[in-house]
Amino acid sequence: MTDFERKVYQIIVNMHLYRKNPTLNDLKRKTGKNEQEIRATVKSLMMKGELKWNKHKKMWTFT
């Protein structure tokens, strides 16, 4: 996992602990990166199996 992937992952995990799903704007504000970089990173984390989106609960799940 790259440093940026780890940062995005940790933001999602921390917000999940407070029962919140981070929006794209939350991630942009907290990371200082643009939408394209964030989307690519989240997609990479999903492909690696680190993150999964639960469609029924509308929440992230972690491995």
PDB file with one MODEL, atoms N, CA, C and O in Angstrom:
MODEL        1
ATOM      1  N   MET A   1       0.860  -1.173   0.000  1.00  0.00           N
ATOM      2  CA  MET A   1       0.000   0.000   0.000  1.00  0.00           C
ATOM      3  C   MET A   1       0.906   1.236   0.000  1.00  0.00           C
ATOM      4  O   MET A   1       1.856   1.327   0.777  1.00  0.00           O
ATOM      5  N   THR A   2       0.594   2.169  -0.876  1.00  0.00           N
ATOM      6  CA  THR A   2       1.369   3.415  -0.912  1.00  0.00           C
ATOM      7  C   THR A   2       0.968   4.300   0.261  1.00  0.00           C
ATOM      8  O   THR A   2      -0.029   4.041   0.937  1.00  0.00           O
ATOM      9  N   ASP A   3       1.752   5.341   0.494  1.00  0.00           N
ATOM     10  CA  ASP A   3       1.435   6.277   1.580  1.00  0.00           C
ATOM     11  C   ASP A   3       0.076   6.924   1.377  1.00  0.00           C
ATOM     12  O   ASP A   3      -0.698   7.065   2.324  1.00  0.00           O
ATOM     13  N   PHE A   4      -0.217   7.320   0.134  1.00  0.00           N
ATOM     14  CA  PHE A   4      -1.502   7.966  -0.126  1.00  0.00           C
ATOM     15  C   PHE A   4      -2.658   6.982   0.036  1.00  0.00           C
ATOM     16  O   PHE A   4      -3.711   7.347   0.559  1.00  0.00           O
ATOM     17  N   GLU A   5      -2.474   5.736  -0.408  1.00  0.00           N
ATOM     18  CA  GLU A   5      -3.514   4.717  -0.212  1.00  0.00           C
ATOM     19  C   GLU A   5      -3.757   4.501   1.272  1.00  0.00           C
ATOM     20  O   GLU A   5      -4.902   4.385   1.710  1.00  0.00           O
ATOM     21  N   ARG A   6      -2.686   4.448   2.041  1.00  0.00           N
ATOM     22  CA  ARG A   6      -2.806   4.257   3.486  1.00  0.00           C
ATOM     23  C   ARG A   6      -3.553   5.430   4.120  1.00  0.00           C
ATOM     24  O   ARG A   6      -4.368   5.238   5.022  1.00  0.00           O
ATOM     25  N   LYS A   7      -3.271   6.645   3.645  1.00  0.00           N
ATOM     26  CA  LYS A   7      -3.936   7.832   4.190  1.00  0.00           C
ATOM     27  C   LYS A   7      -5.436   7.797   3.901  1.00  0.00           C
ATOM     28  O   LYS A   7      -6.247   8.024   4.799  1.00  0.00           O
ATOM     29  N   VAL A   8      -5.802   7.517   2.666  1.00  0.00           N
ATOM     30  CA  VAL A   8      -7.219   7.455   2.286  1.00  0.00           C
ATOM     31  C   VAL A   8      -7.914   6.336   3.062  1.00  0.00           C
ATOM     32  O   VAL A   8      -9.020   6.523   3.569  1.00  0.00           O
ATOM     33  N   TYR A   9      -7.273   5.187   3.153  1.00  0.00           N
ATOM     34  CA  TYR A   9      -7.830   4.046   3.890  1.00  0.00           C
ATOM     35  C   TYR A   9      -8.080   4.439   5.345  1.00  0.00           C
ATOM     36  O   TYR A   9      -9.146   4.156   5.891  1.00  0.00           O
ATOM     37  N   GLN A  10      -7.103   5.088   5.969  1.00  0.00           N
ATOM     38  CA  GLN A  10      -7.234   5.461   7.375  1.00  0.00           C
ATOM     39  C   GLN A  10      -8.337   6.490   7.582  1.00  0.00           C
ATOM     40  O   GLN A  10      -9.046   6.433   8.586  1.00  0.00           O
ATOM     41  N   ILE A  11      -8.494   7.423   6.661  1.00  0.00           N
ATOM     42  CA  ILE A  11      -9.574   8.414   6.755  1.00  0.00           C
ATOM     43  C   ILE A  11     -10.928   7.704   6.703  1.00  0.00           C
ATOM     44  O   ILE A  11     -11.822   8.006   7.493  1.00  0.00           O
ATOM     45  N   ILE A  12     -11.074   6.767   5.774  1.00  0.00           N
ATOM     46  CA  ILE A  12     -12.336   6.033   5.639  1.00  0.00           C
ATOM     47  C   ILE A  12     -12.617   5.220   6.896  1.00  0.00           C
ATOM     48  O   ILE A  12     -13.743   5.217   7.393  1.00  0.00           O
ATOM     49  N   VAL A  13     -11.599   4.528   7.415  1.00  0.00           N
ATOM     50  CA  VAL A  13     -11.769   3.723   8.635  1.00  0.00           C
ATOM     51  C   VAL A  13     -12.154   4.608   9.814  1.00  0.00           C
ATOM     52  O   VAL A  13     -13.084   4.288  10.555  1.00  0.00           O
ATOM     53  N   ASN A  14     -11.447   5.712   9.989  1.00  0.00           N
ATOM     54  CA  ASN A  14     -11.733   6.602  11.123  1.00  0.00           C
ATOM     55  C   ASN A  14     -13.133   7.192  11.050  1.00  0.00           C
ATOM     56  O   ASN A  14     -13.821   7.279  12.067  1.00  0.00           O
ATOM     57  N   MET A  15     -13.563   7.596   9.863  1.00  0.00           N
ATOM     58  CA  MET A  15     -14.912   8.144   9.740  1.00  0.00           C
ATOM     59  C   MET A  15     -15.960   7.054   9.932  1.00  0.00           C
ATOM     60  O   MET A  15     -17.049   7.318  10.441  1.00  0.00           O
ATOM     61  N   HIS A  16     -15.631   5.829   9.526  1.00  0.00           N
ATOM     62  CA  HIS A  16     -16.544   4.694   9.713  1.00  0.00           C
ATOM     63  C   HIS A  16     -16.785   4.447  11.204  1.00  0.00           C
ATOM     64  O   HIS A  16     -17.889   4.069  11.597  1.00  0.00           O
ATOM     65  N   LEU A  17     -15.778   4.656  12.021  1.00  0.00           N
ATOM     66  CA  LEU A  17     -15.923   4.468  13.467  1.00  0.00           C
ATOM     67  C   LEU A  17     -16.975   5.405  14.058  1.00  0.00           C
ATOM     68  O   LEU A  17     -17.587   5.098  15.081  1.00  0.00           O
ATOM     69  N   TYR A  18     -17.177   6.546  13.407  1.00  0.00           N
ATOM     70  CA  TYR A  18     -18.195   7.507  13.850  1.00  0.00           C
ATOM     71  C   TYR A  18     -19.482   7.385  13.034  1.00  0.00           C
ATOM     72  O   TYR A  18     -20.321   8.285  13.028  1.00  0.00           O
ATOM     73  N   ARG A  19     -19.617   6.238  12.340  1.00  0.00           N
ATOM     74  CA  ARG A  19     -20.818   5.933  11.548  1.00  0.00           C
ATOM     75  C   ARG A  19     -21.051   6.930  10.424  1.00  0.00           C
ATOM     76  O   ARG A  19     -22.194   7.258  10.104  1.00  0.00           O
ATOM     77  N   LYS A  20     -19.971   7.408   9.829  1.00  0.00           N
ATOM     78  CA  LYS A  20     -20.090   8.340   8.710  1.00  0.00           C
ATOM     79  C   LYS A  20     -19.343   7.776   7.508  1.00  0.00           C
ATOM     80  O   LYS A  20     -18.307   7.128   7.656  1.00  0.00           O
ATOM     81  N   ASN A  21     -19.870   8.023   6.342  1.00  0.00           N
ATOM     82  CA  ASN A  21     -19.167   7.702   5.109  1.00  0.00           C
ATOM     83  C   ASN A  21     -18.571   8.995   4.577  1.00  0.00           C
ATOM     84  O   ASN A  21     -19.290   9.977   4.393  1.00  0.00           O
ATOM     85  N   PRO A  22     -17.268   9.006   4.329  1.00  0.00           N
ATOM     86  CA  PRO A  22     -16.676  10.238   3.806  1.00  0.00           C
ATOM     87  C   PRO A  22     -17.144  10.511   2.386  1.00  0.00           C
ATOM     88  O   PRO A  22     -17.181   9.611   1.547  1.00  0.00           O
ATOM     89  N   THR A  23     -17.494  11.737   2.133  1.00  0.00           N
ATOM     90  CA  THR A  23     -17.859  12.129   0.777  1.00  0.00           C
ATOM     91  C   THR A  23     -16.578  12.432   0.005  1.00  0.00           C
ATOM     92  O   THR A  23     -15.491  12.510   0.578  1.00  0.00           O
ATOM     93  N   LEU A  24     -16.727  12.597  -1.277  1.00  0.00           N
ATOM     94  CA  LEU A  24     -15.582  12.956  -2.099  1.00  0.00           C
ATOM     95  C   LEU A  24     -15.006  14.294  -1.643  1.00  0.00           C
ATOM     96  O   LEU A  24     -13.788  14.476  -1.620  1.00  0.00           O
ATOM     97  N   ASN A  25     -15.877  15.217  -1.285  1.00  0.00           N
ATOM     98  CA  ASN A  25     -15.407  16.519  -0.796  1.00  0.00           C
ATOM     99  C   ASN A  25     -14.653  16.386   0.521  1.00  0.00           C
ATOM    100  O   ASN A  25     -13.670  17.094   0.740  1.00  0.00           O
ATOM    101  N   ASP A  26     -15.097  15.487   1.405  1.00  0.00           N
ATOM    102  CA  ASP A  26     -14.365  15.227   2.648  1.00  0.00           C
ATOM    103  C   ASP A  26     -12.952  14.739   2.339  1.00  0.00           C
ATOM    104  O   ASP A  26     -11.979  15.222   2.918  1.00  0.00           O
ATOM    105  N   LEU A  27     -12.849  13.781   1.426  1.00  0.00           N
ATOM    106  CA  LEU A  27     -11.542  13.233   1.079  1.00  0.00           C
ATOM    107  C   LEU A  27     -10.659  14.279   0.394  1.00  0.00           C
ATOM    108  O   LEU A  27      -9.452  14.325   0.630  1.00  0.00           O
ATOM    109  N   LYS A  28     -11.256  15.109  -0.443  1.00  0.00           N
ATOM    110  CA  LYS A  28     -10.482  16.170  -1.102  1.00  0.00           C
ATOM    111  C   LYS A  28      -9.942  17.145  -0.064  1.00  0.00           C
ATOM    112  O   LYS A  28      -8.782  17.552  -0.136  1.00  0.00           O
ATOM    113  N   ARG A  29     -10.769  17.517   0.890  1.00  0.00           N
ATOM    114  CA  ARG A  29     -10.365  18.466   1.918  1.00  0.00           C
ATOM    115  C   ARG A  29      -9.289  17.874   2.838  1.00  0.00           C
ATOM    116  O   ARG A  29      -8.324  18.555   3.186  1.00  0.00           O
ATOM    117  N   LYS A  30      -9.456  16.618   3.225  1.00  0.00           N
ATOM    118  CA  LYS A  30      -8.530  15.997   4.171  1.00  0.00           C
ATOM    119  C   LYS A  30      -7.202  15.586   3.549  1.00  0.00           C
ATOM    120  O   LYS A  30      -6.188  15.520   4.245  1.00  0.00           O
ATOM    121  N   THR A  31      -7.194  15.307   2.241  1.00  0.00           N
ATOM    122  CA  THR A  31      -5.959  14.866   1.595  1.00  0.00           C
ATOM    123  C   THR A  31      -5.278  15.966   0.789  1.00  0.00           C
ATOM    124  O   THR A  31      -4.065  15.921   0.583  1.00  0.00           O
ATOM    125  N   GLY A  32      -6.039  16.945   0.334  1.00  0.00           N
ATOM    126  CA  GLY A  32      -5.473  17.993  -0.492  1.00  0.00           C
ATOM    127  C   GLY A  32      -5.260  17.557  -1.936  1.00  0.00           C
ATOM    128  O   GLY A  32      -4.579  18.243  -2.698  1.00  0.00           O
ATOM    129  N   LYS A  33      -5.838  16.422  -2.315  1.00  0.00           N
ATOM    130  CA  LYS A  33      -5.690  15.901  -3.675  1.00  0.00           C
ATOM    131  C   LYS A  33      -6.954  16.166  -4.471  1.00  0.00           C
ATOM    132  O   LYS A  33      -7.990  16.524  -3.912  1.00  0.00           O
ATOM    133  N   ASN A  34      -6.859  15.988  -5.787  1.00  0.00           N
ATOM    134  CA  ASN A  34      -8.025  16.226  -6.630  1.00  0.00           C
ATOM    135  C   ASN A  34      -8.869  14.955  -6.772  1.00  0.00           C
ATOM    136  O   ASN A  34      -8.470  13.871  -6.348  1.00  0.00           O
ATOM    137  N   GLU A  35     -10.026  15.120  -7.370  1.00  0.00           N
ATOM    138  CA  GLU A  35     -10.998  14.024  -7.502  1.00  0.00           C
ATOM    139  C   GLU A  35     -10.414  12.828  -8.254  1.00  0.00           C
ATOM    140  O   GLU A  35     -10.631  11.681  -7.864  1.00  0.00           O
ATOM    141  N   GLN A  36      -9.684  13.091  -9.315  1.00  0.00           N
ATOM    142  CA  GLN A  36      -9.133  12.015 -10.138  1.00  0.00           C
ATOM    143  C   GLN A  36      -8.165  11.144  -9.343  1.00  0.00           C
ATOM    144  O   GLN A  36      -8.209   9.918  -9.448  1.00  0.00           O
ATOM    145  N   GLU A  37      -7.290  11.765  -8.548  1.00  0.00           N
ATOM    146  CA  GLU A  37      -6.329  11.009  -7.739  1.00  0.00           C
ATOM    147  C   GLU A  37      -7.033  10.181  -6.665  1.00  0.00           C
ATOM    148  O   GLU A  37      -6.648   9.043  -6.396  1.00  0.00           O
ATOM    149  N   ILE A  38      -8.061  10.757  -6.059  1.00  0.00           N
ATOM    150  CA  ILE A  38      -8.795  10.052  -5.004  1.00  0.00           C
ATOM    151  C   ILE A  38      -9.552   8.863  -5.585  1.00  0.00           C
ATOM    152  O   ILE A  38      -9.527   7.772  -5.015  1.00  0.00           O
ATOM    153  N   ARG A  39     -10.218   9.064  -6.706  1.00  0.00           N
ATOM    154  CA  ARG A  39     -10.957   7.963  -7.331  1.00  0.00           C
ATOM    155  C   ARG A  39     -10.021   6.822  -7.729  1.00  0.00           C
ATOM    156  O   ARG A  39     -10.352   5.651  -7.544  1.00  0.00           O
ATOM    157  N   ALA A  40      -8.870   7.158  -8.268  1.00  0.00           N
ATOM    158  CA  ALA A  40      -7.900   6.132  -8.666  1.00  0.00           C
ATOM    159  C   ALA A  40      -7.396   5.372  -7.448  1.00  0.00           C
ATOM    160  O   ALA A  40      -7.202   4.158  -7.514  1.00  0.00           O
ATOM    161  N   THR A  41      -7.184   6.059  -6.356  1.00  0.00           N
ATOM    162  CA  THR A  41      -6.696   5.424  -5.136  1.00  0.00           C
ATOM    163  C   THR A  41      -7.753   4.513  -4.525  1.00  0.00           C
ATOM    164  O   THR A  41      -7.440   3.393  -4.119  1.00  0.00           O
ATOM    165  N   VAL A  42      -8.991   4.971  -4.454  1.00  0.00           N
ATOM    166  CA  VAL A  42     -10.073   4.138  -3.911  1.00  0.00           C
ATOM    167  C   VAL A  42     -10.267   2.908  -4.795  1.00  0.00           C
ATOM    168  O   VAL A  42     -10.466   1.804  -4.288  1.00  0.00           O
ATOM    169  N   LYS A  43     -10.211   3.091  -6.088  1.00  0.00           N
ATOM    170  CA  LYS A  43     -10.344   1.962  -7.013  1.00  0.00           C
ATOM    171  C   LYS A  43      -9.211   0.963  -6.794  1.00  0.00           C
ATOM    172  O   LYS A  43      -9.437  -0.247  -6.803  1.00  0.00           O
ATOM    173  N   SER A  44      -8.008   1.462  -6.600  1.00  0.00           N
ATOM    174  CA  SER A  44      -6.856   0.599  -6.342  1.00  0.00           C
ATOM    175  C   SER A  44      -7.045  -0.192  -5.044  1.00  0.00           C
ATOM    176  O   SER A  44      -6.761  -1.389  -4.992  1.00  0.00           O
ATOM    177  N   LEU A  45      -7.524   0.480  -4.008  1.00  0.00           N
ATOM    178  CA  LEU A  45      -7.776  -0.197  -2.725  1.00  0.00           C
ATOM    179  C   LEU A  45      -8.850  -1.269  -2.874  1.00  0.00           C
ATOM    180  O   LEU A  45      -8.762  -2.327  -2.251  1.00  0.00           O
ATOM    181  N   MET A  46      -9.850  -1.002  -3.687  1.00  0.00           N
ATOM    182  CA  MET A  46     -10.905  -1.990  -3.914  1.00  0.00           C
ATOM    183  C   MET A  46     -10.365  -3.186  -4.701  1.00  0.00           C
ATOM    184  O   MET A  46     -10.712  -4.330  -4.405  1.00  0.00           O
ATOM    185  N   MET A  47      -9.533  -2.931  -5.685  1.00  0.00           N
ATOM    186  CA  MET A  47      -8.972  -4.012  -6.490  1.00  0.00           C
ATOM    187  C   MET A  47      -8.015  -4.874  -5.670  1.00  0.00           C
ATOM    188  O   MET A  47      -7.895  -6.073  -5.920  1.00  0.00           O
ATOM    189  N   LYS A  48      -7.336  -4.277  -4.699  1.00  0.00           N
ATOM    190  CA  LYS A  48      -6.426  -5.015  -3.819  1.00  0.00           C
ATOM    191  C   LYS A  48      -7.188  -5.775  -2.735  1.00  0.00           C
ATOM    192  O   LYS A  48      -6.609  -6.595  -2.023  1.00  0.00           O
ATOM    193  N   GLY A  49      -8.487  -5.502  -2.613  1.00  0.00           N
ATOM    194  CA  GLY A  49      -9.302  -6.184  -1.612  1.00  0.00           C
ATOM    195  C   GLY A  49      -9.266  -5.541  -0.241  1.00  0.00           C
ATOM    196  O   GLY A  49      -9.751  -6.129   0.726  1.00  0.00           O
ATOM    197  N   GLU A  50      -8.709  -4.359  -0.135  1.00  0.00           N
ATOM    198  CA  GLU A  50      -8.631  -3.660   1.149  1.00  0.00           C
ATOM    199  C   GLU A  50      -9.963  -3.019   1.532  1.00  0.00           C
ATOM    200  O   GLU A  50     -10.306  -2.949   2.712  1.00  0.00           O
ATOM    201  N   LEU A  51     -10.703  -2.556   0.541  1.00  0.00           N
ATOM    202  CA  LEU A  51     -11.997  -1.907   0.751  1.00  0.00           C
ATOM    203  C   LEU A  51     -13.058  -2.593  -0.093  1.00  0.00           C
ATOM    204  O   LEU A  51     -12.790  -3.054  -1.202  1.00  0.00           O
ATOM    205  N   LYS A  52     -14.264  -2.651   0.451  1.00  0.00           N
ATOM    206  CA  LYS A  52     -15.415  -3.129  -0.315  1.00  0.00           C
ATOM    207  C   LYS A  52     -16.597  -2.249   0.043  1.00  0.00           C
ATOM    208  O   LYS A  52     -16.738  -1.806   1.183  1.00  0.00           O
ATOM    209  N   TRP A  53     -17.444  -2.000  -0.947  1.00  0.00           N
ATOM    210  CA  TRP A  53     -18.640  -1.195  -0.724  1.00  0.00           C
ATOM    211  C   TRP A  53     -19.821  -2.128  -0.548  1.00  0.00           C
ATOM    212  O   TRP A  53     -20.116  -2.928  -1.436  1.00  0.00           O
ATOM    213  N   ASN A  54     -20.500  -2.037   0.581  1.00  0.00           N
ATOM    214  CA  ASN A  54     -21.688  -2.827   0.852  1.00  0.00           C
ATOM    215  C   ASN A  54     -22.885  -2.035   0.345  1.00  0.00           C
ATOM    216  O   ASN A  54     -23.278  -1.032   0.941  1.00  0.00           O
ATOM    217  N   LYS A  55     -23.460  -2.494  -0.760  1.00  0.00           N
ATOM    218  CA  LYS A  55     -24.552  -1.756  -1.399  1.00  0.00           C
ATOM    219  C   LYS A  55     -25.809  -1.719  -0.535  1.00  0.00           C
ATOM    220  O   LYS A  55     -26.544  -0.731  -0.554  1.00  0.00           O
ATOM    221  N   HIS A  56     -26.061  -2.782   0.220  1.00  0.00           N
ATOM    222  CA  HIS A  56     -27.281  -2.844   1.022  1.00  0.00           C
ATOM    223  C   HIS A  56     -27.219  -1.896   2.221  1.00  0.00           C
ATOM    224  O   HIS A  56     -28.186  -1.195   2.519  1.00  0.00           O
ATOM    225  N   LYS A  57     -26.080  -1.884   2.897  1.00  0.00           N
ATOM    226  CA  LYS A  57     -25.921  -1.011   4.060  1.00  0.00           C
ATOM    227  C   LYS A  57     -25.420   0.374   3.684  1.00  0.00           C
ATOM    228  O   LYS A  57     -25.459   1.299   4.494  1.00  0.00           O
ATOM    229  N   LYS A  58     -24.947   0.511   2.441  1.00  0.00           N
ATOM    230  CA  LYS A  58     -24.371   1.762   1.949  1.00  0.00           C
ATOM    231  C   LYS A  58     -23.233   2.227   2.836  1.00  0.00           C
ATOM    232  O   LYS A  58     -23.167   3.389   3.239  1.00  0.00           O
ATOM    233  N   MET A  59     -22.321   1.276   3.136  1.00  0.00           N
ATOM    234  CA  MET A  59     -21.162   1.558   3.963  1.00  0.00           C
ATOM    235  C   MET A  59     -19.959   0.793   3.452  1.00  0.00           C
ATOM    236  O   MET A  59     -20.100  -0.209   2.751  1.00  0.00           O
ATOM    237  N   TRP A  60     -18.777   1.269   3.804  1.00  0.00           N
ATOM    238  CA  TRP A  60     -17.546   0.559   3.467  1.00  0.00           C
ATOM    239  C   TRP A  60     -17.339  -0.606   4.423  1.00  0.00           C
ATOM    240  O   TRP A  60     -17.699  -0.532   5.598  1.00  0.00           O
ATOM    241  N   THR A  61     -16.758  -1.678   3.909  1.00  0.00           N
ATOM    242  CA  THR A  61     -16.325  -2.794   4.746  1.00  0.00           C
ATOM    243  C   THR A  61     -14.836  -2.968   4.528  1.00  0.00           C
ATOM    244  O   THR A  61     -14.314  -2.631   3.466  1.00  0.00           O
ATOM    245  N   PHE A  62     -14.160  -3.488   5.523  1.00  0.00           N
ATOM    246  CA  PHE A  62     -12.708  -3.586   5.504  1.00  0.00           C
ATOM    247  C   PHE A  62     -12.269  -5.035   5.685  1.00  0.00           C
ATOM    248  O   PHE A  62     -12.987  -5.858   6.253  1.00  0.00           O
ATOM    249  N   THR A  63     -11.075  -5.319   5.189  1.00  0.00           N
ATOM    250  CA  THR A  63     -10.539  -6.671   5.365  1.00  0.00           C
ATOM    251  C   THR A  63      -9.484  -6.683   6.436  1.00  0.00           C
ATOM    252  O   THR A  63      -8.914  -7.734   6.729  1.00  0.00           O
TER     253      THR A  63
ENDMDL
END
